[in-house]
Amino acid sequence: SEQLNAEFQSLSIPQADELGLIGGAKLVSLSRGILQEQSSIKEGFVITKVNGKKIYSAEHLFVELKQANSSLVLEGIYDDLAQVHDDLPGTFSYEIILSRQM
């Protein structure tokens, strides 16, 4: 998404299986922008929910991002954490304020 200055890719079926997910959108590249300025999010983060709605692909993520109004809550897991935990990996949540004018 342009405003976020980030590039996302849909998880492949094998990637999703390995992470124990049905799907998601993986952050593959991050440049200077509101996502980087307002959070400690890193490349490799797999978004599974936006504002409480499940995300199954990068295309689905873009639809939800367009519908977001003033803020975003991105939930998900890091792709490398799943390999070190037998149980569910830690879920992370990042809140982003999109517009300050009301």
Secondary structure, 3 states (H helix, E strand, C coil): CCCCCEEEEECCHHHHHHHCCCCCEEEEEECCCHHHHHCCCCCCEEEEEECCEECCCHHHHHHHHHHCCCEEEEEEEECCHHHCCCCCCCCEEEEEECCCCC
